Structures are given as structure tokens and as C-alpha cells.
Amino acid sequence: MQNVINTVKGTALGVAEYLTPVLKDSKFKETGVLTPEEFVKAGDHLVHHCPTWQWSTGDESKIKPYLPKNKQFLLTRNVPCYKRCKQLEYTEQEKIVQPEDGEGGWVDTHPTNDNLTEGSGTAEMSNDEKSDSDEAEDMKNNLGNAMSELVLGDDDDDGEAAVMEDSDLEDEEDEAEVKPISDREHVALKTSESGGEIIQTRTYDLNITYDKYYQTPRLWVSGHDENRHPLSVDQMYEDVSQDHAKRTVTMESHPHIPGPPMASVHPCRHAEVMKFFIQTVTEGGRELGVHMYLIIFLKFVQAVIPTIEYDYTQNFTM
């Protein structure tokens, strides 16, 4: 039933997007949305600092006139996924964070070292730039409370996709190292350090498109098994947090690539989450540049697909 609802909503939103005028004036600081030009700027920054990502044109018949022909969407290929989400549930790598009022709650997939940082220039973080620990802890708690107010809002939007609530922007170097795409072309098997057994590894292709209706980025994922056979819908949902499967993540037609529907993280609250980040940085006496949008976007959206190890290695402070 939920799939039928998602299909109807997807069709309606497609019509709404067609009728929505292209955003011309920046509203990034006020509402957390992007113009197409700002999306390209943020995409260029991502490609420069995370070289596994690159721009793509897609199908010629689906080119959007408000974006450069050679910068229609971003993609990264053959991203490894070593575990299913159920293998992460209730382990030491996750904790359930409850808000003060006891309502809702969100999943912190990386509960340690959660300072949120933005550096100057290339946004590289040094020890001298780290916030004091008490201030950082207060910021983390405030972020957690704010996210919990946004998540699981069935009553507010009648079952529409829930917010991407993970906010763990670590001040240590991310585990996901920057690797050239060529180094991951044949990722299929990984040996377990504990027992020496072979782990069969799935791989994913990830795309980031610009959603003209919501005026935010939108993430798309397409998976393959260890033999490079496409994953079924049910198999891909195994790699989605169960709090988000079939609600935040739905199967829809890709705006730039023909073919069967792809899994997509619904963008209905991306701007709301980004607005919170902007306000938090501003209250701390700093300014968050629009070029950092996709770096932050990939951080908080990982709550939805925690086992897909894509590249978002740049750090920043709040």
C-alpha cells in the first residue's frame, strides 16, 4: 500500500516540478534551498575535494536547460557495502538518542567524536581549530534535540518521507578514505580480519541530482551484488535503515537516466535540516558557505544508508 502511495505522490510531484519556476535568487541562508547555480558551485567543490565523485550529463533527451550540459548530476560508482543494516542494529556502533520530551528519537550511527567543524579555505581541520569540548558537547546535544523534532513526522505530512537526522560530523578523519574510482572498479570480496572468511560485498552507484520542486539536492542509489547482477528492490531495502525504508527511501524514475525506477532519498525536508545547520553556525559567530552544502548533505543523509561507504571525507567546524 505504501508503494502505491509513493507512486501517486511521485507522479504528482513530477507535475509540480514541471510547473515550478526555476529559482533565480539565492535563499540559502534564509531557507536552506539552492539555486541551480549554487548546486553547481557545491558540486564543483565536492568533486574537487572528494575525487571519487564526478559530473555527468546523462541521457541527452533528459537534459535540464537550467543546468550546464556537462554538469547535470553528480555520480560515484562501485561504492562498497560490506554489511546489511540489520547487522548494525543495536551494536556498539549505534545508539538511540531520545529527545527530552520522549517523543520521536533518532539514530546516531557514529556516537563518538561528534564535533561539527568547518575550517577556513579548503575546510581542512587542524588541532588548533577544534572547539572546546564542553561547547562541542552542548552543540551536539542541541543538534540531537533539533533533529528529533524533525524526524518521524507522520502526523505533519501524512506519511511523507521523514527527515535525514544523523548529525555526526566527526572531527577525526573519516574512515571512508578518498580512493580513485579505478581502485574500486572490481570491489567484490573482502576478507574478514577475525575469522578469515570471505564476505560477499555489494556495490552501489550513487547519483546526486538537483530537485527543481524542492530546490535541494536529491540522492539516488542503484545496487549490484558481488557478481555485478542488479539488486532487487527488496535487497536494496536491506541496505537502508529500517526507520527510513519505504518512507524516506522510495523507488522513482531518475530524472536524467532512462530505465527502471531507482531508490531515492526523498528531499522533502533536506532544506529544513540544512537551515538548522546554517543557523547553528551563525549563532557560533561563523558563516557557512553554500559551497559546503553537498559535504554536509552527504554527512546527514548517511543516517539513511549507513552501510554504503561513499566518500564524504572533508571535515568542517560549526
PLY file of the C-alpha trace (Angstrom):
ply
format ascii 1.0
element vertex 318
property float x
property float y
property float z
element edge 317
property int vertex1
property int vertex2
end_header
0.00 0.00 0.00
2.85 2.35 0.87
4.40 1.72 -2.55
1.13 2.74 -4.24
1.01 5.92 -2.18
4.63 6.69 -3.06
3.92 6.15 -6.77
0.96 8.53 -6.73
2.94 11.13 -4.82
5.87 10.75 -7.21
3.64 11.37 -10.23
2.04 14.41 -8.62
5.40 15.86 -7.62
6.69 15.31 -11.15
3.90 17.52 -12.49
4.51 20.07 -9.73
8.23 20.17 -10.54
7.46 20.78 -14.21
5.25 23.74 -13.28
7.64 25.17 -10.67
9.72 28.09 -11.96
13.49 27.87 -11.66
14.79 29.56 -8.51
16.82 32.59 -9.55
17.63 34.44 -6.32
19.62 32.82 -3.52
17.63 31.80 -0.44
20.32 29.56 1.00
20.79 31.44 4.27
17.09 32.09 4.82
15.56 28.70 3.95
18.36 26.22 3.14
17.44 25.82 -0.54
19.69 26.15 -3.59
19.52 27.79 -6.97
20.82 25.65 -9.87
23.95 27.84 -9.96
24.57 27.19 -6.26
24.06 23.45 -6.81
26.78 23.54 -9.49
29.09 25.50 -7.18
28.60 22.99 -4.36
29.08 20.13 -6.83
32.36 21.58 -8.10
33.57 21.79 -4.50
32.61 18.15 -3.84
34.34 16.92 -7.00
37.49 18.87 -6.13
37.79 17.60 -2.55
36.28 14.12 -2.96
37.66 12.85 -6.29
35.54 9.70 -6.39
32.65 11.99 -7.34
32.32 13.41 -10.86
29.86 15.30 -13.01
27.76 13.53 -15.63
25.45 14.51 -18.49
23.08 11.54 -18.52
20.60 10.93 -21.33
20.65 13.67 -23.96
16.84 13.72 -24.14
16.59 14.44 -20.40
18.97 17.40 -20.17
17.66 20.19 -17.93
18.14 23.62 -19.52
18.72 25.34 -16.17
21.91 23.28 -15.58
25.12 23.15 -17.67
25.01 20.31 -20.19
28.10 18.64 -18.76
27.00 19.16 -15.13
23.52 17.69 -14.97
24.14 15.49 -11.92
26.93 14.04 -9.79
27.85 10.37 -9.60
30.19 7.95 -7.89
30.44 4.29 -8.90
31.19 0.94 -7.28
30.86 2.11 -3.70
31.32 -0.88 -1.35
28.63 -2.05 1.05
30.00 -4.78 3.31
27.10 -5.20 5.74
23.32 -5.21 5.83
21.64 -2.63 8.05
20.20 -5.29 10.35
23.76 -6.25 11.25
24.29 -2.75 12.69
21.13 -2.57 14.77
21.75 -2.12 18.47
25.51 -2.68 18.26
28.10 -0.55 19.96
28.39 1.44 16.73
24.90 2.90 17.15
22.93 4.45 19.93
19.34 5.64 20.14
19.14 9.31 21.09
15.90 10.30 22.76
14.73 13.93 22.95
13.87 15.50 26.28
10.13 15.15 25.72
10.45 11.43 24.95
8.84 11.78 21.53
10.42 10.53 18.32
14.16 9.95 18.64
16.94 9.45 16.14
19.75 7.02 15.46
23.34 8.15 15.98
25.36 5.73 13.82
28.73 7.10 14.98
28.29 8.14 18.63
31.90 9.12 19.33
33.89 12.24 18.45
30.90 14.18 17.16
32.25 17.75 16.98
30.87 19.59 13.98
33.60 21.55 12.28
34.06 23.98 9.44
37.55 25.14 8.58
38.66 28.06 6.51
39.69 27.89 2.86
39.68 24.20 1.99
37.87 23.44 5.24
40.69 21.19 6.46
40.62 20.88 10.25
43.69 21.23 12.46
44.03 20.68 16.20
44.19 24.43 16.76
40.73 24.82 15.18
38.96 22.34 17.45
36.25 23.75 19.69
36.46 23.36 23.37
34.99 20.04 24.47
32.19 21.38 26.66
30.96 23.73 23.94
31.11 20.94 21.37
29.11 18.62 23.61
26.42 21.25 24.12
26.26 21.79 20.36
25.89 18.06 19.77
23.03 17.83 22.28
21.27 20.81 20.72
21.63 19.27 17.28
20.25 15.96 18.51
17.20 17.64 20.02
16.57 19.62 16.85
16.84 16.55 14.66
14.47 14.60 16.89
11.85 17.30 16.41
12.09 16.89 12.63
12.13 13.07 12.43
9.19 10.68 12.29
6.72 13.42 11.44
3.89 11.21 10.15
1.23 13.48 11.60
2.73 16.56 9.99
2.97 15.36 6.41
0.70 12.32 6.28
3.35 9.67 5.86
5.65 11.70 3.63
9.35 10.99 3.83
10.96 11.56 7.23
13.96 13.83 7.79
17.53 12.62 7.50
18.50 13.07 11.09
22.07 11.90 11.61
24.32 14.80 12.54
27.60 13.14 13.48
30.11 15.34 11.68
33.24 13.91 13.25
36.33 15.97 13.99
38.58 13.00 13.35
39.41 11.86 9.84
36.59 9.81 8.34
37.04 6.07 7.94
36.00 6.34 4.29
39.25 7.19 2.54
39.43 9.04 -0.74
40.12 6.44 -3.41
40.23 6.87 -7.19
37.28 5.29 -8.94
39.63 2.95 -10.79
40.72 1.42 -7.48
37.14 0.37 -6.78
36.15 -0.93 -10.20
36.23 -4.56 -9.14
35.28 -4.42 -5.48
33.59 -7.74 -4.82
35.11 -9.63 -1.92
36.62 -8.68 1.42
38.35 -10.93 3.93
37.14 -10.74 7.50
40.00 -9.95 9.89
38.52 -12.02 12.68
37.94 -15.36 11.05
39.48 -15.16 7.58
36.15 -15.91 5.91
35.12 -14.20 2.68
32.47 -11.50 2.92
30.39 -11.11 -0.21
30.31 -7.39 -0.96
27.61 -5.41 -2.68
28.45 -2.26 -4.60
26.36 0.81 -5.29
26.31 3.62 -7.82
25.20 6.89 -6.23
23.84 9.97 -8.01
23.07 13.45 -6.70
20.56 15.42 -8.76
19.02 18.86 -8.39
15.32 18.73 -7.47
13.65 21.78 -9.03
10.48 21.44 -6.94
12.16 21.16 -3.52
15.17 23.23 -4.69
17.62 20.90 -2.95
19.95 18.03 -3.86
18.47 14.54 -4.11
20.36 11.25 -3.64
19.75 8.18 -5.83
21.23 4.70 -5.33
21.46 1.62 -7.54
23.00 -1.61 -6.21
24.72 -4.72 -7.57
25.66 -7.99 -5.92
29.17 -9.47 -5.86
28.60 -10.85 -9.38
27.53 -7.43 -10.69
23.92 -8.51 -11.02
21.41 -5.72 -10.21
19.90 -5.94 -6.74
16.16 -6.32 -6.39
14.12 -3.64 -4.63
13.84 -5.80 -1.50
17.59 -6.41 -1.49
18.33 -2.69 -1.69
15.97 -2.03 1.20
18.22 -4.34 3.26
20.86 -1.61 2.99
18.51 1.15 4.13
17.89 1.99 7.76
14.59 0.40 8.73
13.41 3.72 10.12
13.55 5.09 6.57
12.81 2.15 4.25
9.75 2.76 2.04
9.17 6.13 3.73
12.25 8.28 3.31
13.60 5.98 0.58
11.23 5.30 -2.32
11.51 3.87 -5.83
11.07 6.54 -8.51
12.13 7.36 -12.07
15.53 9.00 -12.35
15.30 12.49 -13.92
18.42 12.00 -16.09
18.74 8.26 -16.72
16.16 6.10 -18.55
15.30 2.67 -17.25
13.54 1.10 -14.28
12.84 3.10 -11.10
15.76 3.73 -8.76
15.89 4.07 -4.98
15.87 7.71 -3.93
16.16 9.53 -0.61
13.15 11.84 -0.60
14.18 15.53 -0.39
11.09 16.96 1.31
12.98 18.03 4.44
16.53 18.48 3.22
16.16 22.29 3.26
14.78 22.19 6.80
17.80 20.25 8.07
20.23 22.49 6.19
18.58 25.60 7.61
19.26 24.26 11.09
22.95 23.81 10.27
23.15 27.35 8.89
21.52 28.82 12.00
23.79 26.85 14.33
26.92 28.03 12.53
25.68 31.63 12.51
24.92 31.53 16.24
28.51 30.40 16.77
29.80 33.54 15.08
30.78 31.86 11.83
29.38 31.71 8.31
28.55 28.55 6.37
29.32 28.93 2.69
26.98 27.49 0.08
29.92 25.58 -1.43
29.83 23.28 1.64
26.22 22.22 1.01
26.88 18.79 -0.51
29.59 17.89 2.02
27.07 18.44 4.82
24.27 16.83 2.80
26.26 13.60 2.41
27.00 13.59 6.13
23.43 13.77 7.36
21.97 11.53 4.65
24.28 8.70 5.75
21.80 8.02 8.55
19.56 6.57 5.84
22.19 4.32 4.19
24.77 3.77 6.98
26.49 0.72 5.42
27.16 2.23 1.97
30.69 3.61 2.32
30.67 6.58 -0.04
33.18 9.41 0.07
32.46 12.46 2.22
35.85 12.82 3.86
36.13 16.58 4.16
35.76 17.93 7.68
34.41 21.26 8.88
33.56 23.01 12.14
30.44 24.68 13.38
0 1
1 2
2 3
3 4
4 5
5 6
6 7
7 8
8 9
9 10
10 11
11 12
12 13
13 14
14 15
15 16
16 17
17 18
18 19
19 20
20 21
21 22
22 23
23 24
24 25
25 26
26 27
27 28
28 29
29 30
30 31
31 32
32 33
33 34
34 35
35 36
36 37
37 38
38 39
39 40
40 41
41 42
42 43
43 44
44 45
45 46
46 47
47 48
48 49
49 50
50 51
51 52
52 53
53 54
54 55
55 56
56 57
57 58
58 59
59 60
60 61
61 62
62 63
63 64
64 65
65 66
66 67
67 68
68 69
69 70
70 71
71 72
72 73
73 74
74 75
75 76
76 77
77 78
78 79
79 80
80 81
81 82
82 83
83 84
84 85
85 86
86 87
87 88
88 89
89 90
90 91
91 92
92 93
93 94
94 95
95 96
96 97
97 98
98 99
99 100
100 101
101 102
102 103
103 104
104 105
105 106
106 107
107 108
108 109
109 110
110 111
111 112
112 113
113 114
114 115
115 116
116 117
117 118
118 119
119 120
120 121
121 122
122 123
123 124
124 125
125 126
126 127
127 128
128 129
129 130
130 131
131 132
132 133
133 134
134 135
135 136
136 137
137 138
138 139
139 140
140 141
141 142
142 143
143 144
144 145
145 146
146 147
147 148
148 149
149 150
150 151
151 152
152 153
153 154
154 155
155 156
156 157
157 158
158 159
159 160
160 161
161 162
162 163
163 164
164 165
165 166
166 167
167 168
168 169
169 170
170 171
171 172
172 173
173 174
174 175
175 176
176 177
177 178
178 179
179 180
180 181
181 182
182 183
183 184
184 185
185 186
186 187
187 188
188 189
189 190
190 191
191 192
192 193
193 194
194 195
195 196
196 197
197 198
198 199
199 200
200 201
201 202
202 203
203 204
204 205
205 206
206 207
207 208
208 209
209 210
210 211
211 212
212 213
213 214
214 215
215 216
216 217
217 218
218 219
219 220
220 221
221 222
222 223
223 224
224 225
225 226
226 227
227 228
228 229
229 230
230 231
231 232
232 233
233 234
234 235
235 236
236 237
237 238
238 239
239 240
240 241
241 242
242 243
243 244
244 245
245 246
246 247
247 248
248 249
249 250
250 251
251 252
252 253
253 254
254 255
255 256
256 257
257 258
258 259
259 260
260 261
261 262
262 263
263 264
264 265
265 266
266 267
267 268
268 269
269 270
270 271
271 272
272 273
273 274
274 275
275 276
276 277
277 278
278 279
279 280
280 281
281 282
282 283
283 284
284 285
285 286
286 287
287 288
288 289
289 290
290 291
291 292
292 293
293 294
294 295
295 296
296 297
297 298
298 299
299 300
300 301
301 302
302 303
303 304
304 305
305 306
306 307
307 308
308 309
309 310
310 311
311 312
312 313
313 314
314 315
315 316
316 317
